Amino acid sequence: MVLKIVYNQMNLVRGLSQISNKSKWKSVVGLEVHAQINSASKLFSGASTQFSSPVNTNVSLFDCSTPGTLPVLNKRSVEAGVLTALSLNCKVNPVSHFDRKHYFYADLPSGYQITQQRAPLAVGGYLEFQVFTPGIHKVPYTTKVKIKQLQLEQDSGKSLHDENKSFVDLNRAGVSLMELVFDPDLKDGEEAAALVKELISILQRIQTCTCKMEEGALRVDANVSIHQESEPLGVRTEIKNIGSVRGVAGAVSYEIRRQIKLKEAGQTITNETRAWDASSKTTVAMRDKEVEQDYRYMPEPNLPPLHIAMGPIQLGSVNADELKKCIPELPEETRQRLRKENGLTLEQSIILVNDSPLLKVFEEISAKKVSAKLAANFLINDVNTMLNKKDMDSKEIINPGHIGEILELLEREDINRNTARILLENVLSGNDQNPNQIVKEKDLLQISDETELKNICIQVIEENKKAVRDYKAGKTKAFKALLGAVVSKSKSRANMKKIIVILKDLLEN
């Protein structure tokens, strides 16, 4: 026992020491996000962008670099880029240019990527967003990140390898990308993940990207460094192609810890590119970056300057002023509306807005005049808990109307919370019966008649003499045991608000 106490004290001291060491280090995080534009055809060709098509079927003559073919700019991609830039408070350049980035891509037959390096589509934006991860943050807080630039460019293809051979699938080669470069204004993995969540919410609202990370439609690179207070920024490492929101939080947090550990051990941090291994929850080295890569940028000779019409300038491929009118209510505006019109807390508004399918269910239920606070509480707590238990996603809720019926029954006090959870289990299991029918057929109506409730309480008191004696002796847990007996006796149908009052009155008299 003594050894165990000493061991626990040692662990506590070690933990406090680690916290103390970590606190003197400041971490700096910057993100680069590649978002595939939601377009039926590629950036410079008419080939399809359909995901999961048979290998090498979405390939035009231009995509496979057939001599004599020329790029033709996709107007939809330009519209999407401008709309995204405006939604992110960027300054759209009236004239931008395309460049060739000479870099050996095994899956880009031309040997170069068409991108925007000298004069991108937009610059100088910013994004304010809420940071709140339940279980990590006690309260939400607002932070702001600056956007250096937004540029249009081609995606690369995909290389496939086995033990003896390598194959190339060009279906993705040439798909329209928006590259968003954020300034290093973030301090940890949770802020990085919150930024990606907010960006996903915005892009999905304006429908410029599906943001299906599992399909590679949105990919994140993170640049991470650490330094001590009042010292210059440290050597940074880049984590490439992170494929999930929680992966962003995990990768950045791990990399910060790894760099601190190296510094504390007196070792140096290498300027390198690393990959996030989701299975081991670690970053692994890919290649060093000690020598700056010379991409040999040159103006793209086959594409003229890209002109955007705005203000007094009427000539351009698209009109920025007209596109600005198309911007819908953005996520932060929705949070403010939910708090102002529905009386939700900031935490509730953040959770709902970050989960688009759940927000859609909430909006549908609220339209039926069900209490917004009750709906938000039930969706965030009960529905989310059951979805996690069933390993389901909120987008798999196929009958929000039935959840609305459950809440109507609950609000009228026709059923209690426990019965509501039973009905919810039926709904999420795919039962097509409406909740009102289930309540009638299974006799699940709440018992609210005070005479009937009193009789149940009297029976419970007579059957649980020991618990009654314990309660009289001041053991408060005994009251919970008696309440549990009431729940069992009433088959979970008792109105527990009334039961608490009736039971206490009977016990005290």
Order of alpha helices (4+ residues) and beta strands (2+ residues): alpha-beta-alpha-beta-beta-beta-beta-beta-beta-beta-beta-beta-alpha-beta-beta-alpha-beta-beta-beta-beta-beta-alpha-alpha-alpha-alpha-alpha-alpha-alpha-alpha-alpha-alpha-alpha-alpha-alpha
